[in-house]
Amino acid sequence: MKFHLEASLRLSADAKAAEAALSDFFGKAGPILQKGAPDGQGARVSSWKLAGSKIDLVIDSDRYVRAHDALLRLRRPLSELLGKQYRIGVRGMDITRFDIEVDSDRAIEHRIPYVQEIKFEGGKLKIALDVGPQGTLGQSEIENRIPDRIISLLEDKLQSYGGKTEHWELLWESAAREPKFNRDPTEEMQKAGWIKHGSSRGQWIYGPQATHVFRTFEKIVLEEIIGPLGYREMIFPKLDTWDVWKKSGHAQGVYPEIYFVCPPKTRDPAFWEEVMDYYKITHEVPLELVKEKIDLPIGGMCYAQCPTFWGFLQGTTLPSDELPIAVFDRSGTSHRYESGGIHGIERVDEFHRIEIVWLGTREQVIAEAEKLKACYKHIFEDILELTWRTAWVTPWFMAQEGKTGLSEMTGAGTVDYEAVLPYNGNWIEFQNLSVNGEKYPKGFTVKAQSGEALWSGCSGVGLERWASAFLSQKGLDPSNWPEEFRRRCGKMPRGIRIL
Amino acid sequence: MKFHLEASLRLSADAKAAEAALSDFFGKAGPILQKGAPDGQGARVSSWKLAGSKIDLVIDSDRYVRAHDALLRLRRPLSELLGKQYRIGVRGMDITRFDIEVDSDRAIEHRIPYVQEIKFEGGKLKIALDVGPQGTLGQSEIENRIPDRIISLLEDKLQSYGGKTEHWELLWESAAREPKFNRDPTEEMQKAGWIKHGSSRGQWIYGPQATHVFRTFEKIVLEEIIGPLGYREMIFPKLDTWDVWKKSGHAQGVYPEIYFVCPPKTRDPAFWEEVMDYYKITHEVPLELVKEKIDLPIGGMCYAQCPTFWGFLQGTTLPSDELPIAVFDRSGTSHRYESGGIHGIERVDEFHRIEIVWLGTREQVIAEAEKLKACYKHIFEDILELTWRTAWVTPWFMAQEGKTGLSEMTGAGTVDYEAVLPYNGNWIEFQNLSVNGEKYPKGFTVKAQSGEALWSGCSGVGLERWASAFLSQKGLDPSNWPEEFRRRCGKMPRGIRIL
């Protein structure tokens, strides 16, 4: 990675008198420009010139001291030199050229903010930043470290296209239990009238029997986890605004899977009269006209379930004796625009999840995760009697945001729970549990009275996934279900009969 | 209302030989064109002319026999006359002019399908339909009664702007109970840390205490209604597509209050890379760019809660002994783009509702409504001890769709439940119950084995509204709550303390 920066420092007066002192300063600037870099690396002033009341500078550098950092490093000692001895102030800086060159195996075709041009030549991306009098990147963007964000972006992007593999490490595996069933539970539930397709993609309508199975899972979670571990129920909102996703980190990359939400531009019925009239006459909704009349997206339907919880604590400081805090939500649906094809209830666009969230000190959060894992093991082993396993995997936020290997994250991570589907031999991820480190408390500015770092964790119990795991191994006939599950399930409700 | 229609009937051959017979036919066509109209009213053929192999017609009419109906009425006897005696067929018809004139106190400025021009002159709308060789309205649109849809639209529209008043008729009123509280419960809950604003408009995050009150309401509904009346739980989808709203009738007018949902045009990450890069560098979401990358709206977030249920029964026939069917759903949120301003939890954009749905014969549905009303009365009188009243009001579907006074709807309608808010003296609608007649079974093509008409009803228990009614009359201090409520509520959970 190479940087080439051309900039001028604007002075409050002609600095002719200081020319010798400046020559001396730039001659000895090496240590400033190489501090922190490996031997022989860093930035250098390739040329400088005093032109009346400005100093023109050319700085070349490698990745270890980036050229714009070098410029910022020079500003203060130069100001001191000129101010003390010559009563001349450094008024500001103008950037006239800023080029970055980085190794790459591909071109970038789309626009990037603050970038004027990207060429791909000889295995390198040659990037000209949008500087100069008409440019978008000037002194304040340099001071706000915009070039660093561009460089991080390039690093993440070029690395992630190298085909980073997901981490997966087996932690524990149950005994292989003899399956009671070997068919696709979605097909069987459809035949039995337990579920029907909804009118949207990846959406199901659950009849009385399927709903009762879901509610039995919920009852198990309440009796085996929520009650004994003392979780308190809350109601988290189900429409997530950009503001929430900015703080949770989802705004970095969640777009391809979101069901976006747009409000009407106004709720004045007269504004919508043309749409209503069109519909009443043609019996078709004029979609292009509707699109004109809706506003920019304000966010999307609930994707992850816990981000909206954090608004409850946003900007607060928590008393030490209030920690750890443990809450859960089961108040609505989550929606993801999943890849196409037929997946039955194993992969759906609209799903139902009990979301468990806890926060406290690092030790408290890690200890709470262990308690939850013990509860899950008991449920999957002794109540659902599944063939299942659990593995340490790349956490979602690391996969999405590239936060690997931060030392402050030691102890954070995600555990997946997987169950085998006897009808096709695949393992389905039916549950997970994440320790998210400081991510959320930092993102939503929640602090501990003690000053200690706050950590948090979350774990989603996806009812469709539990049903996929359980019903594919045990089938739809209650007489094949484990005794402990049957006891909690009680009498199955009648289904709705049709002719 | 006046109609003026100019059209030609295309014949399979020159009809010169039939000219006298045609003259005789049109001379005696009066009864055909006036049948069903009051004396002296109806349509008339103002002129006709045989021009080789076509017959040019001018028809003028009033509202009693609309000109296009008159044209259709003439076709068959003319075909018989020409076919039997002259072996000439009527091949089709071309519309060259179709004008409608209707009294109005306002102009219509927007486009209406199949309409070429609308002028407003002298208290009348003068409408020229889009006919002729390049026009959108021809024979098949006449046969499909498009002009009738336009006329219905005009009638509804011109009537509804006359300021139709909502019907409201008191059915029953409780004794006025001494309020235990006279402050705004939303403000008090905020002060007590029970709730916080969500990040979206009209959205709240409910802490442990508020959630526990909601769950106590739910428990009351389960114990006093769902259990005793034998309702079965189902899970209704929470993303409503246009297809559902076409069948439920909401597509006619619900647009101003919808949170519209748009999926991404594709879930290919490369397609979204520019958006992600923009965000990572600027920390702002590029909303205009996102809007380009999302697809047309596929529908919206759940508005009414029962329409998506009907997909479960769509196109089926129900055995007589399966009726009545009684189900409920409590699986997620509803969202309405409400009018602005501050309403606290009394009027919210995101709310939580237990939706109760029943269907059967007319008698069964009306009888079930009475049972529900008795349960509600018991709850509001003996458990919540509210000051409340109930009134017969204009049903939502009549208000929205103008289906007033249909004889087949006798017995259908909506009952509102209202409670007084002591802090401002207003009455809040906190509950309703509707008998919807044949509306939904017809819309979703659900039939009864017996051939009898199927009716349905629905009733939404809005938890925010119940909380508004209850907490504004009883306050937040459990010691002021009625004994029967306290017993079901049990111990209130601790709230989350902040510094």
Boltz contact constraints between the chains, C-beta under 6 A:
constraints:
  - contact:
      token1: [A, 110]
      token2: [B, 274]
      max_distance: 6.0
  - contact:
      token1: [A, 112]
      token2: [B, 277]
      max_distance: 6.0
  - contact:
      token1: [A, 113]
      token2: [B, 278]
      max_distance: 6.0
  - contact:
      token1: [A, 113]
      token2: [B, 281]
      max_distance: 6.0
  - contact:
      token1: [A, 113]
      token2: [B, 282]
      max_distance: 6.0
  - contact:
      token1: [A, 149]
      token2: [B, 281]
      max_distance: 6.0
  - contact:
      token1: [A, 150]
      token2: [B, 281]
      max_distance: 6.0
  - contact:
      token1: [A, 153]
      token2: [B, 277]
      max_distance: 6.0
  - contact:
      token1: [A, 153]
      token2: [B, 280]
      max_distance: 6.0
  - contact:
      token1: [A, 196]
      token2: [B, 312]
      max_distance: 6.0
  - contact:
      token1: [A, 198]
      token2: [B, 237]
      max_distance: 6.0
  - contact:
      token1: [A, 198]
      token2: [B, 311]
      max_distance: 6.0
  - contact:
      token1: [A, 199]
      token2: [B, 241]
      max_distance: 6.0
  - contact:
      token1: [A, 199]
      token2: [B, 243]
      max_distance: 6.0
  - contact:
      token1: [A, 199]
      token2: [B, 244]
      max_distance: 6.0
  - contact:
      token1: [A, 199]
      token2: [B, 311]
      max_distance: 6.0
  - contact:
      token1: [A, 200]
      token2: [B, 239]
      max_distance: 6.0
  - contact:
      token1: [A, 200]
      token2: [B, 241]
      max_distance: 6.0
  - contact:
      token1: [A, 203]
      token2: [B, 237]
      max_distance: 6.0
  - contact:
      token1: [A, 205]
      token2: [B, 311]
      max_distance: 6.0
  - contact:
      token1: [A, 205]
      token2: [B, 312]
      max_distance: 6.0
  - contact:
      token1: [A, 206]
      token2: [B, 234]
      max_distance: 6.0
  - contact:
      token1: [A, 206]
      token2: [B, 235]
      max_distance: 6.0
  - contact:
      token1: [A, 207]
      token2: [B, 234]
      max_distance: 6.0
  - contact:
      token1: [A, 208]
      token2: [B, 232]
      max_distance: 6.0
  - contact:
      token1: [A, 211]
      token2: [B, 233]
      max_distance: 6.0
  - contact:
      token1: [A, 211]
      token2: [B, 234]
      max_distance: 6.0
  - contact:
      token1: [A, 211]
      token2: [B, 235]
      max_distance: 6.0
  - contact:
      token1: [A, 232]
      token2: [B, 208]
      max_distance: 6.0
  - contact:
      token1: [A, 232]
      token2: [B, 493]
      max_distance: 6.0
  - contact:
      token1: [A, 233]
      token2: [B, 211]
      max_distance: 6.0
  - contact:
      token1: [A, 234]
      token2: [B, 206]
      max_distance: 6.0
  - contact:
      token1: [A, 234]
      token2: [B, 207]
      max_distance: 6.0
  - contact:
      token1: [A, 234]
      token2: [B, 211]
      max_distance: 6.0
  - contact:
      token1: [A, 235]
      token2: [B, 206]
      max_distance: 6.0
  - contact:
      token1: [A, 235]
      token2: [B, 211]
      max_distance: 6.0
  - contact:
      token1: [A, 237]
      token2: [B, 198]
      max_distance: 6.0
  - contact:
      token1: [A, 237]
      token2: [B, 203]
      max_distance: 6.0
  - contact:
      token1: [A, 237]
      token2: [B, 350]
      max_distance: 6.0
  - contact:
      token1: [A, 238]
      token2: [B, 333]
      max_distance: 6.0
  - contact:
      token1: [A, 239]
      token2: [B, 200]
      max_distance: 6.0
  - contact:
      token1: [A, 239]
      token2: [B, 350]
      max_distance: 6.0
  - contact:
      token1: [A, 241]
      token2: [B, 199]
      max_distance: 6.0
  - contact:
      token1: [A, 241]
      token2: [B, 200]
      max_distance: 6.0
  - contact:
      token1: [A, 242]
      token2: [B, 285]
      max_distance: 6.0
  - contact:
      token1: [A, 243]
      token2: [B, 199]
      max_distance: 6.0
  - contact:
      token1: [A, 244]
      token2: [B, 199]
      max_distance: 6.0
  - contact:
      token1: [A, 251]
      token2: [B, 279]
      max_distance: 6.0
  - contact:
      token1: [A, 251]
      token2: [B, 285]
      max_distance: 6.0
  - contact:
      token1: [A, 253]
      token2: [B, 276]
      max_distance: 6.0
  - contact:
      token1: [A, 255]
      token2: [B, 272]
      max_distance: 6.0
  - contact:
      token1: [A, 255]
      token2: [B, 275]
      max_distance: 6.0
  - contact:
      token1: [A, 256]
      token2: [B, 264]
      max_distance: 6.0
  - contact:
      token1: [A, 256]
      token2: [B, 267]
      max_distance: 6.0
  - contact:
      token1: [A, 256]
      token2: [B, 269]
      max_distance: 6.0
  - contact:
      token1: [A, 256]
      token2: [B, 272]
      max_distance: 6.0
  - contact:
      token1: [A, 259]
      token2: [B, 261]
      max_distance: 6.0
  - contact:
      token1: [A, 259]
      token2: [B, 263]
      max_distance: 6.0
  - contact:
      token1: [A, 260]
      token2: [B, 262]
      max_distance: 6.0
  - contact:
      token1: [A, 260]
      token2: [B, 294]
      max_distance: 6.0
  - contact:
      token1: [A, 261]
      token2: [B, 259]
      max_distance: 6.0
  - contact:
      token1: [A, 262]
      token2: [B, 260]
      max_distance: 6.0
  - contact:
      token1: [A, 263]
      token2: [B, 259]
      max_distance: 6.0
  - contact:
      token1: [A, 263]
      token2: [B, 337]
      max_distance: 6.0
  - contact:
      token1: [A, 264]
      token2: [B, 256]
      max_distance: 6.0
  - contact:
      token1: [A, 264]
      token2: [B, 337]
      max_distance: 6.0
  - contact:
      token1: [A, 267]
      token2: [B, 256]
      max_distance: 6.0
  - contact:
      token1: [A, 267]
      token2: [B, 337]
      max_distance: 6.0
  - contact:
      token1: [A, 269]
      token2: [B, 256]
      max_distance: 6.0
  - contact:
      token1: [A, 272]
      token2: [B, 255]
      max_distance: 6.0
  - contact:
      token1: [A, 272]
      token2: [B, 256]
      max_distance: 6.0
  - contact:
      token1: [A, 274]
      token2: [B, 110]
      max_distance: 6.0
  - contact:
      token1: [A, 275]
      token2: [B, 255]
      max_distance: 6.0
  - contact:
      token1: [A, 276]
      token2: [B, 253]
      max_distance: 6.0
  - contact:
      token1: [A, 277]
      token2: [B, 112]
      max_distance: 6.0
  - contact:
      token1: [A, 277]
      token2: [B, 153]
      max_distance: 6.0
  - contact:
      token1: [A, 278]
      token2: [B, 113]
      max_distance: 6.0
  - contact:
      token1: [A, 279]
      token2: [B, 251]
      max_distance: 6.0
  - contact:
      token1: [A, 280]
      token2: [B, 153]
      max_distance: 6.0
  - contact:
      token1: [A, 280]
      token2: [B, 252]
      max_distance: 6.0
  - contact:
      token1: [A, 281]
      token2: [B, 113]
      max_distance: 6.0
  - contact:
      token1: [A, 281]
      token2: [B, 149]
      max_distance: 6.0
  - contact:
      token1: [A, 281]
      token2: [B, 150]
      max_distance: 6.0
  - contact:
      token1: [A, 282]
      token2: [B, 113]
      max_distance: 6.0
  - contact:
      token1: [A, 285]
      token2: [B, 242]
      max_distance: 6.0
  - contact:
      token1: [A, 285]
      token2: [B, 251]
      max_distance: 6.0
  - contact:
      token1: [A, 287]
      token2: [B, 296]
      max_distance: 6.0
  - contact:
      token1: [A, 290]
      token2: [B, 297]
      max_distance: 6.0
  - contact:
      token1: [A, 291]
      token2: [B, 296]
      max_distance: 6.0
  - contact:
      token1: [A, 294]
      token2: [B, 260]
      max_distance: 6.0
  - contact:
      token1: [A, 296]
      token2: [B, 287]
      max_distance: 6.0
  - contact:
      token1: [A, 296]
      token2: [B, 291]
      max_distance: 6.0
  - contact:
      token1: [A, 297]
      token2: [B, 290]
      max_distance: 6.0
  - contact:
      token1: [A, 311]
      token2: [B, 198]
      max_distance: 6.0
  - contact:
      token1: [A, 311]
      token2: [B, 199]
      max_distance: 6.0
  - contact:
      token1: [A, 311]
      token2: [B, 205]
      max_distance: 6.0
  - contact:
      token1: [A, 312]
      token2: [B, 196]
      max_distance: 6.0
  - contact:
      token1: [A, 312]
      token2: [B, 205]
      max_distance: 6.0
  - contact:
      token1: [A, 316]
      token2: [B, 498]
      max_distance: 6.0
  - contact:
      token1: [A, 317]
      token2: [B, 499]
      max_distance: 6.0
  - contact:
      token1: [A, 319]
      token2: [B, 497]
      max_distance: 6.0
  - contact:
      token1: [A, 319]
      token2: [B, 499]
      max_distance: 6.0
  - contact:
      token1: [A, 322]
      token2: [B, 497]
      max_distance: 6.0
  - contact:
      token1: [A, 332]
      token2: [B, 332]
      max_distance: 6.0
  - contact:
      token1: [A, 332]
      token2: [B, 333]
      max_distance: 6.0
  - contact:
      token1: [A, 333]
      token2: [B, 238]
      max_distance: 6.0
  - contact:
      token1: [A, 333]
      token2: [B, 332]
      max_distance: 6.0
  - contact:
      token1: [A, 337]
      token2: [B, 263]
      max_distance: 6.0
  - contact:
      token1: [A, 337]
      token2: [B, 264]
      max_distance: 6.0
  - contact:
      token1: [A, 337]
      token2: [B, 267]
      max_distance: 6.0
  - contact:
      token1: [A, 350]
      token2: [B, 237]
      max_distance: 6.0
  - contact:
      token1: [A, 350]
      token2: [B, 239]
      max_distance: 6.0
  - contact:
      token1: [A, 493]
      token2: [B, 232]
      max_distance: 6.0
  - contact:
      token1: [A, 497]
      token2: [B, 319]
      max_distance: 6.0
  - contact:
      token1: [A, 497]
      token2: [B, 322]
      max_distance: 6.0
  - contact:
      token1: [A, 498]
      token2: [B, 316]
      max_distance: 6.0
  - contact:
      token1: [A, 499]
      token2: [B, 317]
      max_distance: 6.0
  - contact:
      token1: [A, 499]
      token2: [B, 319]
      max_distance: 6.0
